[in-house]
Structures are given as C-alpha cells and as structure tokens.
Amino acid sequence: MSGTPEGPVHPEPAETHTAEPALTERDAGRREAELSDYRAAFRVARLAMALVDRDGVVVAANDSLGALLGTEAGALREQAAADLADLASDGRTWHAYREVLRGRRSRFRCTRRLKHADGRSLWAEVTVAPVPGDRRVLLSIADISDRRELQARLRHLQMHDPVTRLPNRALFFERLAAALEEPAAPREPHESHESYESYGYGRTGRIGLCYLDLDGFKAVNDTLGHRVGDRLLAAVAGRLTECADSDGYTRSGGHLVARLGGDEFAILVEDSTGTEQLTDLARSVLDALQEPFDLAGQRLSVSASIGVVERSGRGTTATALMQAADTTLYWAKADGKARWTLFDPERNAHRMTRQALSSTLRPAVEDGEFALEYQPLVDLADGAVRGVEALVRWHHPQFGPLPPNRFIGIAEEDGSIVELGRWILRTACRQARQWQKDHPRERPLFVSVNVAVRQVWDSDLVADVAGILAETGLAPHLLQLELTESAVMGSAGRPLQALQALSDMGVRIAIDDFGTGYSNLAYLSRLPVSVLKLDGSFVRGFQDEEHANAADELIVEALVRLAHRLGLTVTAECVETAGQASRLRRIGCDTGQGWLYSRAVTPERIAELIGTEPLPA
C-alpha cells in the first residue's frame, strides 16, 4: 500500500518480450560484478536514496536516507515513498510522481518540507527518475535546509530596511498585492463582528492604509547630521510598531509597518473594519510622535502628516490605493501639517478635474476653445459706457463653459498663462479696434485686460504689448492693463521697469481688487498707476440702503479723495443697485462696473450699446 489519497498505483500489464540470446558465463559474471558495485555504491552514498517499485513502495533504502529521516534504513522498506517524501500533498506533484512510476515521464524534481523523527523540519530537494534497464525508479532526497536558510536570510536583507529594521518598499507592495488578491470570507447577515472573529474568520474584504511622512525631517539631517536622522527614523519606527501592535482590531500577524523610503512610512491594515479603525490608528500615531525623542543626549520633537485611505479591496489595485494615499498625504500637508486627513472622493474628483484642465489647457489655446466676453465700465456721472473689461471663457469640450476662476490659477501655476494672456490681449485689442472702425463717429471704448504677474516675469510683456498694438492699430491710451494689488505693491526690478515702460508708452495701468491686499498707500505715489479698482466687498456695504455700513462709506470716500489727489481715477466693482450707484456717484467715484449695468456679454451686444442712450444709473 502506498498510503496516498488515491491508494496504491497498480502495475501495468506485463509486456511481451522476444527471447534474448543466453548470456555467456563471462558476460553473466561481468553483469553480476556491476550489480554488486551498484549495490555497494547505493549503500554508502552520501545522497539519501531509495529504490521504489511500480506500486510506489520502497524496495530498498540506503543509510543516508535513514539518517536524513531519523530512522533505520531497514525500517523504510515496504513503506509508501509518497508518504516519506510528502509527494501526495498537492495534486500537481502527485500526478507527476505517478507518471514517472508508469513510465510516461522520464523524471521530475520538487522541493518539499519533510519531518525528522525528532520533530524538527527540513527542506529537501526530491528527485524521482527511472532506473536504466529496470522497472523500478530511484528516489533521491538532498537536504537543502542550509541553502534555504541562506536564501531566507538574503531575502530578509533584501526586503527590510537596514536603518529601521522595518519591511521595505518591495515587501510592502508584495504584501499589499497579496492582500488585494485574497477574497473575503463569507459572513452571514446576522453575524456581528465579534462572533465573526470568534469563529476564526476575520476576513472583511476591506483594506486600510495610513501613509505618513515626518514634517521638517530634512532640517534634522541638515542641522544635526544623517547619523542623528537615522536614529530618529529608527525611534519613529519603534513607536509606529507599538501603535500598530496595540490596535484592538489587529488580526493575528499584526498590521504591516513599512518604511517606503526617506522619511515616508506606511501602516497597512488588512481586513479593516471601517474608517473609524484607521482614523483611530492615525490619531494614536500622532499622539505617540508628539512625545519628544531622547537620542543619545539629543532631545528632538517631530510631527507627522498622515494620509488615511480605507475602502473595499474588491476592484481596488495597489496603484489606485497608493495614488489615493499620496493625494491624501498631500492634503494633510497643504492643510497645515501635523494632522491626519481622510481620503475624500469628492475632493479627489475636483483634483482630478483640475489635473484634466491642466493637461488640456495649452492645446486648448491652439484649438480655439477660448472666447472673450466684455463687461461695460460705465461713467457714474452720465451713465455712458466708457470702456469694457475683457473676461475670458473656456468652452471645454468635456466640462462645458468655464469662468476664469476655474482655470486662471492653473494657468498661472503651469506657466500657460503667458500664451493664454498673449491670446487674450491680442483678441481684446483687435475687438476694440473693430468697434472703433464700425463706429467712427462715436467716442472709442477703451478695453481693460487682466495681466498675471507671471506674464511680467516669464515673457517680455512690453514687447508683446507694443507688437500687438502695432499689429491691431489700437491706440495705446485705449488699452488698460489690470494687475492685482498684491502683484503690484512692492514691485521692484523687472516688474516695476515693465510697468513704467508701458505707462510711458501711453497704456493705462489699473490696480484690481484694491483694498484686499497690502493696501500700502505710500506705493501709489511711486508706481505708474492710472486707475484704482475698488474691491466689491466695499461696495456691497452700500447694498442695504436702510442699514448701510457707514465705515465702508467712509473708507471708500477717503480712498476716492486720495486717488484724485494723486491724479488717479476710481472704478467701483460689483455695483448691483441704483442706490449703490447713487452713493458712489455722490462720493465722487468715477466709473462703475456690475450687474446693474450689464453682465459680461458678447462683442455683438457691446456693439449695440455704443452710441445708444446711457445705461441706468
């Protein structure tokens, strides 16, 4: 009997052989001598071996095999070879073994973990091959425990960080991939978490991740040296491990704490029970790291920012999980550091939209997806339209019409504002000149164009303006450039030189949103500014005529008087009611802009307003 799950292997029907010529006495003696040599070699060989018949039963075993398994060689006879070498523990190995016994396969080799008689285990390389000229097979077993131990040590070194002794990035992603591949065990609807654990399951099919880095760690390396920095990393790793081990929800085997590189760490929570478990863990990590570290006389305090992600493992990839964790860590940093932030799908969707806009912004200029609308600037004294402000709109093929606040900030960050700003300037000047040609008898409108400070730094704005004015034929005094107060105030060097050159050219310079930035009035006398545009927050204080904000009115009145003393004109933004317009006119404000007069409209609508009756004031 072989003792295998499928019972003994029955021998094949005997084959019919033709008669062979009788051996001579000399040949028989030679053959007997060879067999005697083989038997002697078999007995004394250091390699553990056994002869196995076609039923899978051991016919003979040498002393090395007995020593390997901790028994006498004679005691192995009549035993099933599959039991001795653990060949029936998996279907593939068992099938290959049977194929060799039946003569359908020349040999096979496998690695098995065997038990010694004293209870210890050993790793063995098992080879099964037919004996030439014999119906039996030879089973040989080589002890490779030392090799396996060496491989395990090398793998441990390869998969662990030498500074913190934690699993490294490679082992973390290996464990993460394995966790995402494992299906969740079924749970009955009525089973609670406690009863589920008590029956030994513990599989929720969910996965959680705390992804953190230390705030200001580079300063530690730069000021105290890398040796102290490494000690700090090792101490942080110890506290992270304590936090992970003390988690009340931890499965047997614990959470995986890994160092991913630099000062970045991750705590992987397999079979998480929900966001509460992850946020509790993140809080405990922050609390643990707030306690000062005493490193060989150096007392250091650090904080960390943590991105927290928890979701179902089904349909999640390692890449998607890490992208979410990285994004959330960035949010924690941006929100002020020393905190944890939970992944927010809605916030991430906004980020993804922003990224999509960023990637398509540059080609959108060439593809003609932008258009300009114009909002009238009205003389508060007589209600006549004196100029217009050009406002860009993006007709995005996926997201539809987008106002400037959805993409101008992105354009400033990636530098595409230079190309876009040049297009806006050229289009606005060409349109203003066209209105002038179409209405030669009317007073020409000036056009006001917003300019980002990056356009001043990253391009030759003076040359761009001069070239566009020459190209379109628009007079310089009919162009007004608007820069924000924060961009203008404190200007020095190239920006100031550019503004002065533009002013000398005849172009008007306006400070947009005045009153929300530095409000350093001393600069007004030193800058080549022509116009102040008061921020709408002041004008809104006039909206409730019965309960008007007296302070806002005093501030606006003082700013208007100061501007006039300096030879500047004043434009009020966000004028929405006739009462606001009346009070601004009484104060002495020069022009108004807002929904009382018109929203931003198409060039054709502006053309209709030229030469018509004054707008209501």
C-alpha positions as CSV (number, residue, x, y, z in Angstrom):
1,M,0.0,0.0,0.0
2,S,1.3,3.4,-0.9
3,G,-0.7,5.3,1.7
4,T,-1.5,8.1,-0.8
5,P,-5.0,9.7,-1.0
6,E,-5.7,7.7,-4.2
7,G,-4.4,4.3,-3.0
8,P,-1.6,2.2,-4.5
9,V,-0.5,2.5,-8.0
10,H,-1.2,-0.8,-9.8
11,P,1.4,-2.2,-12.1
12,E,0.9,-2.1,-15.8
13,P,0.1,-5.4,-17.6
14,A,3.3,-7.3,-18.3
15,E,4.8,-6.6,-21.7
16,T,5.6,-9.5,-24.1
17,H,9.3,-9.8,-24.9
18,T,11.0,-11.7,-27.6
19,A,13.6,-14.3,-26.5
20,E,17.0,-12.9,-25.9
21,P,20.2,-14.8,-26.6
22,A,21.6,-16.6,-23.5
23,L,24.4,-14.7,-21.7
24,T,27.8,-16.3,-21.7
25,E,29.3,-17.3,-18.4
26,R,31.8,-14.4,-18.8
27,D,29.0,-11.9,-19.5
28,A,27.0,-13.1,-16.6
29,G,29.9,-12.7,-14.3
30,R,30.6,-9.2,-15.5
31,R,27.0,-8.2,-15.0
32,E,26.9,-9.6,-11.5
33,A,30.0,-7.7,-10.6
34,E,28.5,-4.4,-11.9
35,L,25.3,-5.0,-9.9
36,S,27.4,-5.7,-6.8
37,D,29.3,-2.4,-7.4
38,Y,26.0,-0.5,-7.8
39,R,24.6,-2.0,-4.6
40,A,27.7,-1.1,-2.7
41,A,27.7,2.5,-4.1
42,F,24.0,2.7,-3.2
43,R,24.6,1.7,0.4
44,V,27.5,4.0,1.1
45,A,26.4,7.0,-1.0
46,R,26.1,10.3,1.0
47,L,23.0,11.2,-1.0
48,A,19.8,9.8,0.5
49,M,18.3,7.3,-1.9
50,A,15.6,4.6,-2.2
51,L,14.6,2.1,-4.8
52,V,10.8,2.2,-5.4
53,D,8.8,-0.3,-7.3
54,R,6.0,0.5,-9.7
55,D,3.4,0.3,-6.9
56,G,5.2,3.2,-5.2
57,V,6.6,1.0,-2.4
58,V,10.2,1.3,-1.1
59,V,12.2,-1.8,-2.0
60,A,15.5,-0.7,-0.6
61,A,16.8,2.4,1.2
62,N,20.3,3.4,2.0
63,D,21.7,4.5,5.3
64,S,21.8,8.2,4.3
65,L,18.0,8.2,3.8
66,G,17.5,6.6,7.2
67,A,19.8,9.2,8.8
68,L,18.1,12.1,7.0
69,L,14.7,11.0,8.3
70,G,15.9,9.9,11.8
71,T,15.3,6.1,11.5
72,E,17.0,2.9,10.4
73,A,17.2,2.3,6.7
74,G,15.6,-1.2,7.0
75,A,12.6,0.4,8.7
76,L,11.8,2.3,5.5
77,R,11.2,-0.9,3.4
78,E,7.7,-1.6,2.4
79,Q,6.6,2.0,3.2
80,A,5.0,4.2,0.6
81,A,7.6,6.5,-0.9
82,A,4.9,9.2,-1.4
83,D,4.5,9.4,2.4
84,L,8.2,9.5,3.1
85,A,8.8,12.4,0.6
86,D,5.4,14.1,1.0
87,L,4.6,13.7,-2.7
88,A,0.8,13.5,-2.3
89,S,0.2,16.8,-0.6
90,D,-0.6,18.6,-3.8
91,G,-2.3,17.4,-7.0
92,R,0.4,18.5,-9.4
93,T,3.3,16.8,-7.6
94,W,1.2,13.6,-7.1
95,H,0.3,13.4,-10.8
96,A,4.0,13.9,-11.9
97,Y,5.1,11.2,-9.5
98,R,2.6,8.7,-10.8
99,E,3.6,9.5,-14.4
100,V,7.2,8.5,-13.6
101,L,6.0,5.3,-11.9
102,R,4.0,4.4,-15.0
103,G,7.0,5.1,-17.3
104,R,5.2,8.0,-19.0
105,R,7.6,10.6,-17.8
106,S,11.4,10.5,-17.6
107,R,11.8,12.3,-14.3
108,F,10.6,15.1,-12.1
109,R,12.0,17.2,-9.3
110,C,10.3,19.2,-6.5
111,T,11.1,20.9,-3.2
112,R,9.3,19.6,-0.1
113,R,9.4,20.3,3.6
114,L,9.9,17.0,5.5
115,K,9.7,16.0,9.1
116,H,12.6,14.4,11.0
117,A,11.8,11.7,13.6
118,D,12.8,14.2,16.4
119,G,10.1,16.6,15.3
120,R,12.3,19.2,13.5
121,S,11.6,20.0,9.9
122,L,14.0,20.2,7.0
123,W,13.8,21.3,3.4
124,A,14.6,18.7,0.8
125,E,15.0,18.6,-3.0
126,V,13.3,15.4,-4.1
127,T,14.1,13.7,-7.5
128,V,12.4,10.7,-8.9
129,A,13.8,9.0,-12.1
130,P,13.6,5.6,-13.7
131,V,16.5,3.1,-13.2
132,P,18.0,2.3,-16.6
133,G,17.2,-1.2,-17.6
134,D,15.0,-1.7,-14.6
135,R,11.2,-1.3,-14.0
136,R,11.9,0.4,-10.7
137,V,12.5,4.1,-10.0
138,L,15.2,5.8,-7.9
139,L,14.0,8.3,-5.3
140,S,16.8,10.6,-4.1
141,I,16.5,13.3,-1.4
142,A,19.0,16.1,-0.9
143,D,18.9,18.2,2.3
144,I,18.9,21.8,1.2
145,S,17.9,23.3,4.6
146,D,21.2,25.3,4.8
147,R,20.6,26.7,1.3
148,R,17.0,27.6,2.1
149,E,18.1,29.3,5.4
150,L,20.7,31.3,3.5
151,Q,18.1,32.3,0.9
152,A,15.7,33.3,3.7
153,R,18.4,35.5,5.3
154,L,19.2,37.1,1.9
155,R,15.5,37.7,1.3
156,H,15.1,39.2,4.7
157,L,18.0,41.6,4.0
158,Q,16.6,42.4,0.6
159,M,13.1,43.0,1.9
160,H,13.9,45.0,5.1
161,D,15.2,48.5,5.7
162,P,18.7,48.4,7.3
163,V,18.1,51.6,9.3
164,T,14.7,50.9,10.9
165,R,14.6,47.0,10.5
166,L,11.1,47.5,9.1
167,P,9.8,45.9,5.9
168,N,10.9,48.0,2.9
169,R,9.0,49.2,-0.1
170,A,9.4,45.9,-2.0
171,L,8.0,43.8,0.8
172,F,5.2,46.3,1.4
173,F,4.0,46.2,-2.1
174,E,4.3,42.4,-2.2
175,R,2.1,42.1,0.9
176,L,-0.3,44.7,-0.4
177,A,-0.7,42.8,-3.7
178,A,-1.3,39.6,-1.8
179,A,-3.9,41.2,0.4
180,L,-5.8,42.6,-2.5
181,E,-5.8,39.2,-4.2
182,E,-7.3,37.3,-1.2
183,P,-11.1,37.1,-1.3
184,A,-13.2,37.9,1.8
185,A,-14.7,35.0,3.7
186,P,-18.5,34.9,3.6
187,R,-20.3,36.3,6.6
188,E,-23.9,35.7,7.4
189,P,-26.1,38.9,7.6
190,H,-26.9,38.2,11.3
191,E,-23.3,37.7,12.4
192,S,-21.7,40.5,14.4
193,H,-18.0,41.4,14.1
194,E,-17.3,39.7,17.4
195,S,-19.0,36.5,16.5
196,Y,-17.3,36.5,13.2
197,E,-13.9,36.8,14.8
198,S,-14.7,34.2,17.4
199,Y,-15.2,31.5,14.7
200,G,-11.8,32.2,13.3
201,Y,-12.7,34.1,10.1
202,G,-11.7,37.7,10.5
203,R,-11.9,38.4,6.7
204,T,-13.8,41.6,5.9
205,G,-12.6,42.1,2.3
206,R,-11.6,45.7,3.2
207,I,-8.2,47.3,3.3
208,G,-6.8,50.4,5.0
209,L,-3.6,52.4,4.8
210,C,-2.0,55.2,6.9
211,Y,0.6,56.8,4.7
212,L,2.8,59.3,6.6
213,D,5.9,61.3,6.5
214,L,7.7,63.4,9.1
215,D,7.3,67.2,9.0
216,G,10.6,69.0,8.7
217,F,12.8,65.9,8.7
218,K,15.2,67.4,6.2
219,A,16.1,70.1,8.7
220,V,17.1,67.4,11.2
221,N,19.5,65.9,8.7
222,D,20.8,69.3,7.6
223,T,21.5,70.6,11.1
224,L,22.3,67.5,13.2
225,G,23.6,65.2,10.5
226,H,22.4,61.9,9.0
227,R,23.5,59.8,12.0
228,V,21.1,61.6,14.2
229,G,18.5,61.5,11.4
230,D,18.8,57.7,11.2
231,R,18.5,57.3,14.9
232,L,15.3,59.4,14.8
233,L,13.9,57.2,12.0
234,A,14.6,54.1,14.0
235,A,12.9,55.6,17.0
236,V,9.9,56.6,15.0
237,A,9.7,53.1,13.5
238,G,9.5,51.7,17.0
239,R,6.6,53.9,18.0
240,L,4.8,53.2,14.8
241,T,5.1,49.5,15.5
242,E,3.8,49.9,19.0
243,C,0.8,51.8,17.7
244,A,0.1,49.1,15.2
245,D,0.5,46.3,17.7
246,S,-1.8,48.0,20.2
247,D,-4.6,48.3,17.7
248,G,-7.6,46.5,19.3
249,Y,-8.8,45.3,15.9
250,T,-5.5,43.7,14.8
251,R,-5.6,40.2,13.2
252,S,-3.1,37.6,14.2
253,G,0.1,38.6,12.5
254,G,-0.5,42.3,13.1
255,H,-0.5,45.3,10.7
256,L,2.4,45.7,8.4
257,V,4.5,48.8,9.3
258,A,7.0,49.6,6.5
259,R,9.5,52.3,5.6
260,L,8.9,53.3,2.0
261,G,11.9,55.5,1.7
262,G,13.3,58.7,3.2
263,D,11.0,59.8,6.0
264,E,7.9,58.1,4.5
265,F,6.2,55.2,6.4
266,A,3.1,53.2,5.8
267,I,0.9,51.1,8.1
268,L,-1.1,48.5,6.1
269,V,-4.3,47.3,7.8
270,E,-5.6,44.1,6.2
271,D,-9.3,43.3,6.7
272,S,-10.0,46.7,8.2
273,T,-13.3,47.2,9.9
274,G,-14.0,50.7,8.6
275,T,-12.7,54.3,8.6
276,E,-13.1,54.6,12.3
277,Q,-10.3,51.9,12.8
278,L,-8.0,53.8,10.5
279,T,-8.7,57.3,11.9
280,D,-8.2,55.9,15.5
281,L,-4.9,54.5,14.4
282,A,-3.8,57.8,12.8
283,R,-4.7,59.7,16.0
284,S,-2.7,57.3,18.1
285,V,0.3,57.7,15.8
286,L,0.2,61.5,16.0
287,D,-0.1,61.3,19.8
288,A,2.8,58.9,20.0
289,L,5.0,61.0,17.8
290,Q,4.3,64.2,19.8
291,E,6.3,62.8,22.8
292,P,9.9,64.1,22.5
293,F,12.6,61.7,21.4
294,D,15.8,61.4,23.5
295,L,18.5,60.3,21.1
296,A,21.9,59.9,22.9
297,G,21.5,63.3,24.6
298,Q,19.7,64.9,21.7
299,R,16.1,65.8,22.6
300,L,14.0,66.1,19.5
301,S,10.4,66.8,18.8
302,V,8.8,65.9,15.5
303,S,5.3,65.8,13.9
304,A,3.9,63.9,11.0
305,S,1.3,64.3,8.3
306,I,-0.8,61.3,7.6
307,G,-3.0,60.4,4.6
308,V,-5.7,57.9,5.5
309,V,-7.4,55.6,3.0
310,E,-10.0,52.9,3.7
311,R,-12.0,51.0,1.2
312,S,-13.2,47.7,-0.1
313,G,-10.5,45.6,-1.6
314,R,-12.7,44.4,-4.4
315,G,-11.9,46.3,-7.6
316,T,-9.0,48.2,-5.9
317,T,-5.5,48.0,-7.3
318,A,-2.3,48.7,-5.4
319,T,-1.6,51.6,-7.8
320,A,-5.0,53.2,-7.1
321,L,-4.7,52.7,-3.4
322,M,-1.3,54.4,-3.3
323,Q,-2.4,57.2,-5.5
324,A,-5.2,57.9,-3.1
325,A,-2.9,57.7,-0.1
326,D,-0.4,60.0,-1.8
327,T,-3.1,62.5,-2.6
328,T,-4.4,62.5,0.9
329,L,-1.0,62.9,2.4
330,Y,-0.6,66.0,0.2
331,W,-3.9,67.3,1.5
332,A,-2.7,66.8,5.1
333,K,0.5,68.8,4.3
334,A,-1.5,71.5,2.5
335,D,-4.0,71.8,5.3
336,G,-1.3,72.7,7.8
337,K,0.8,69.5,8.6
338,A,0.8,67.7,12.0
339,R,-2.6,66.2,11.2
340,W,-4.3,63.3,9.5
341,T,-6.6,63.7,6.5
342,L,-9.1,61.1,5.3
343,F,-9.5,60.4,1.6
344,D,-12.4,62.4,0.2
345,P,-13.8,61.1,-3.2
346,E,-15.4,64.5,-3.9
347,R,-12.3,66.4,-3.2
348,N,-10.3,64.0,-5.2
349,A,-12.7,64.3,-8.1
350,H,-12.1,68.1,-8.0
351,R,-8.4,67.5,-8.0
352,M,-8.7,65.1,-11.0
353,T,-10.8,67.7,-12.8
354,R,-8.1,70.3,-12.1
355,Q,-5.5,67.9,-13.4
356,A,-7.6,67.3,-16.5
357,L,-7.9,71.0,-17.1
358,S,-4.1,71.5,-16.6
359,S,-3.2,68.8,-19.1
360,T,-5.5,70.2,-21.8
361,L,-5.1,73.9,-21.2
362,R,-2.1,74.6,-23.5
363,P,-3.6,72.8,-26.6
364,A,-6.9,74.5,-25.9
365,V,-5.4,77.8,-26.9
366,E,-4.4,76.5,-30.3
367,D,-7.7,74.6,-30.7
368,G,-9.7,77.8,-30.3
369,E,-11.6,76.7,-27.2
370,F,-11.4,80.2,-25.5
371,A,-13.6,83.2,-26.1
372,L,-13.9,86.7,-24.7
373,E,-16.9,88.4,-23.2
374,Y,-17.0,92.0,-22.2
375,Q,-18.5,93.8,-19.2
376,P,-19.2,97.5,-19.6
377,L,-17.4,100.2,-17.5
378,V,-19.9,103.0,-17.0
379,D,-19.3,106.7,-16.3
380,L,-21.2,107.2,-13.0
381,A,-21.8,110.9,-13.9
382,D,-23.7,110.4,-17.1
383,G,-24.3,106.7,-17.5
384,A,-22.2,106.4,-20.7
385,V,-20.2,103.3,-21.5
386,R,-16.5,104.4,-21.5
387,G,-14.9,101.1,-21.7
388,V,-15.1,97.3,-21.2
389,E,-13.3,94.7,-19.3
390,A,-12.4,91.6,-21.3
391,L,-13.2,88.4,-19.4
392,V,-12.1,85.0,-20.8
393,R,-14.3,82.0,-21.0
394,W,-13.2,78.4,-21.7
395,H,-15.7,76.3,-23.8
396,H,-14.3,73.0,-22.6
397,P,-15.4,70.0,-24.8
398,Q,-15.9,67.9,-21.6
399,F,-16.8,70.3,-18.8
400,G,-18.7,73.0,-20.8
401,P,-18.3,76.7,-20.3
402,L,-15.9,77.6,-17.5
403,P,-15.4,81.0,-15.9
404,P,-11.9,82.4,-15.3
405,N,-11.7,81.3,-11.6
406,R,-11.8,77.7,-12.8
407,F,-8.6,77.8,-14.8
408,I,-6.6,81.1,-14.5
409,G,-5.0,79.8,-11.3
410,I,-4.0,76.6,-13.0
411,A,-2.6,78.6,-16.0
412,E,-0.5,80.7,-13.6
413,E,0.9,77.6,-11.9
414,D,2.0,75.8,-15.0
415,G,3.1,78.9,-17.0
416,S,0.5,78.5,-19.7
417,I,-0.9,81.9,-18.6
418,V,1.8,83.5,-20.8
419,E,0.5,82.1,-24.0
420,L,-3.1,82.4,-22.9
421,G,-2.6,86.0,-21.8
422,R,-1.0,86.9,-25.1
423,W,-4.0,85.5,-26.9
424,I,-6.4,87.4,-24.7
425,L,-4.5,90.7,-25.2
426,R,-4.4,90.3,-29.0
427,T,-8.1,89.3,-29.2
428,A,-9.3,92.2,-27.0
429,C,-7.2,94.8,-28.8
430,R,-8.4,93.5,-32.2
431,Q,-12.0,93.7,-31.0
432,A,-11.6,97.2,-29.6
433,R,-10.1,98.4,-32.8
434,Q,-13.0,96.8,-34.7
435,W,-15.6,98.6,-32.6
436,Q,-13.7,101.8,-33.4
437,K,-13.8,101.1,-37.1
438,D,-17.5,100.2,-37.0
439,H,-18.5,103.4,-35.1
440,P,-16.1,106.1,-36.3
441,R,-18.2,109.0,-35.0
442,E,-18.6,107.7,-31.5
443,R,-16.2,108.1,-28.7
444,P,-14.0,104.9,-28.8
445,L,-14.1,102.5,-26.0
446,F,-11.0,101.5,-24.1
447,V,-10.5,97.8,-23.3
448,S,-9.2,96.6,-19.9
449,V,-7.3,93.3,-19.9
450,N,-6.2,91.4,-16.8
451,V,-2.5,90.6,-16.6
452,A,-0.9,88.0,-14.3
453,V,2.4,88.9,-12.6
454,R,3.9,85.8,-14.2
455,Q,3.4,87.4,-17.6
456,V,5.7,90.1,-16.5
457,W,8.4,87.8,-15.2
458,D,8.2,85.0,-17.8
459,S,7.7,87.0,-21.0
460,D,8.6,90.4,-22.5
461,L,5.3,92.0,-21.7
462,V,6.4,95.4,-23.0
463,A,7.4,93.9,-26.4
464,D,4.2,91.8,-26.5
465,V,2.0,94.9,-25.9
466,A,3.9,97.1,-28.3
467,G,3.7,94.4,-31.0
468,I,0.0,93.7,-30.6
469,L,-0.9,97.5,-30.6
470,A,1.1,97.9,-33.8
471,E,-0.5,94.8,-35.3
472,T,-4.1,95.8,-34.4
473,G,-3.7,99.5,-34.8
474,L,-5.2,100.3,-31.4
475,A,-4.0,103.5,-29.8
476,P,-2.1,102.8,-26.5
477,H,-4.4,105.1,-24.5
478,L,-7.3,102.8,-25.4
479,L,-5.7,99.8,-23.6
480,Q,-5.8,99.4,-19.8
481,L,-3.9,96.6,-18.1
482,E,-5.2,95.3,-14.7
483,L,-2.9,93.8,-12.1
484,T,-3.9,92.7,-8.6
485,E,-2.8,94.8,-5.7
486,S,-0.7,92.0,-4.3
487,A,1.2,91.8,-7.6
488,V,1.8,95.5,-7.9
489,M,2.5,96.6,-4.4
490,G,6.2,96.1,-3.6
491,S,7.1,95.7,-7.2
492,A,10.8,96.2,-7.9
493,G,13.3,95.4,-10.6
494,R,11.8,93.9,-13.8
495,P,8.1,94.3,-12.9
496,L,8.5,97.9,-12.0
497,Q,10.5,98.6,-15.1
498,A,7.9,96.9,-17.3
499,L,5.1,98.9,-15.7
500,Q,7.0,102.1,-16.2
501,A,7.7,101.3,-19.8
502,L,4.1,100.5,-20.5
503,S,2.9,103.7,-18.8
504,D,5.5,105.7,-20.9
505,M,4.0,104.1,-24.0
506,G,0.6,105.5,-23.1
507,V,-1.0,102.3,-21.7
508,R,-3.1,102.8,-18.6
509,I,-2.2,100.7,-15.5
510,A,-5.0,99.7,-13.1
511,I,-4.8,98.1,-9.7
512,D,-7.5,95.5,-9.5
513,D,-9.3,94.4,-6.2
514,F,-7.7,97.4,-4.4
515,G,-8.2,97.2,-0.6
516,T,-7.8,93.4,-0.2
517,G,-4.0,93.2,-0.3
518,Y,-1.2,95.2,1.1
519,S,-3.1,98.5,1.0
520,N,0.2,100.3,1.3
521,L,-0.9,103.7,0.1
522,A,2.7,105.0,0.0
523,Y,3.3,103.0,-3.1
524,L,0.6,104.7,-5.0
525,S,2.7,107.8,-5.5
526,R,5.7,105.8,-6.8
527,L,4.0,103.4,-9.2
528,P,2.9,104.3,-12.8
529,V,-0.7,103.6,-11.9
530,S,-3.7,105.4,-13.6
531,V,-6.7,103.6,-12.1
532,L,-7.8,102.1,-8.8
533,K,-10.5,99.4,-9.0
534,L,-12.1,99.1,-5.6
535,D,-12.8,95.6,-4.4
536,G,-16.5,94.7,-4.5
537,S,-16.5,93.9,-0.7
538,F,-16.6,97.7,0.0
539,V,-19.4,98.3,-2.5
540,R,-21.5,95.5,-1.0
541,G,-21.6,97.5,2.2
542,F,-23.8,100.0,0.4
543,Q,-26.4,97.5,-0.7
544,D,-28.7,97.8,2.2
545,E,-29.6,101.4,2.0
546,E,-31.6,101.4,5.2
547,H,-28.8,99.8,7.2
548,A,-25.7,101.0,5.2
549,N,-22.3,100.3,6.6
550,A,-21.0,103.8,7.5
551,A,-17.5,102.5,7.9
552,D,-17.4,101.2,4.3
553,E,-18.7,104.5,3.0
554,L,-16.0,106.5,4.9
555,I,-13.3,104.2,3.7
556,V,-14.4,104.4,0.1
557,E,-14.8,108.2,0.3
558,A,-11.3,108.5,1.8
559,L,-9.8,106.3,-0.9
560,V,-11.5,108.2,-3.7
561,R,-10.2,111.5,-2.4
562,L,-6.7,110.2,-2.0
563,A,-6.8,108.7,-5.5
564,H,-8.0,112.0,-7.0
565,R,-5.3,113.9,-5.1
566,L,-2.7,111.6,-6.8
567,G,-4.3,112.1,-10.2
568,L,-5.9,108.6,-10.3
569,T,-9.4,107.7,-11.4
570,V,-11.5,105.2,-9.3
571,T,-13.7,102.3,-10.6
572,A,-16.1,100.6,-8.3
573,E,-16.7,96.9,-8.9
574,C,-19.9,94.8,-8.1
575,V,-22.4,97.7,-8.5
576,E,-25.8,95.9,-8.4
577,T,-28.4,98.5,-7.3
578,A,-29.3,102.1,-8.2
579,G,-28.8,103.1,-4.6
580,Q,-25.2,101.9,-4.6
581,A,-24.6,103.8,-7.9
582,S,-26.1,106.9,-6.4
583,R,-24.0,106.9,-3.3
584,L,-20.8,106.1,-5.2
585,R,-21.6,109.0,-7.5
586,R,-22.1,111.3,-4.5
587,I,-18.8,110.2,-3.0
588,G,-17.1,111.1,-6.3
589,C,-16.3,107.6,-7.7
590,D,-15.6,107.9,-11.5
591,T,-16.8,104.7,-13.1
592,G,-18.9,101.7,-12.0
593,Q,-19.0,98.0,-13.1
594,G,-21.5,95.4,-12.2
595,W,-24.8,93.7,-12.9
596,L,-26.8,96.9,-12.5
597,Y,-25.5,97.9,-15.9
598,S,-24.8,94.5,-17.6
599,R,-23.2,91.1,-17.1
600,A,-20.3,90.1,-19.3
601,V,-21.8,89.9,-22.8
602,T,-20.7,89.0,-26.4
603,P,-18.9,91.5,-28.6
604,E,-22.1,91.9,-30.7
605,R,-24.0,93.1,-27.6
606,I,-21.3,95.7,-26.8
607,A,-21.6,97.0,-30.3
608,E,-25.3,97.6,-29.8
609,L,-24.6,99.7,-26.7
610,I,-22.2,102.0,-28.5
611,G,-23.9,105.3,-29.3
612,T,-27.2,104.3,-27.5
613,E,-28.8,106.0,-24.5
614,P,-26.8,106.0,-21.3
615,L,-27.3,103.0,-19.1
616,P,-29.5,103.4,-16.0
617,A,-27.6,104.9,-13.1
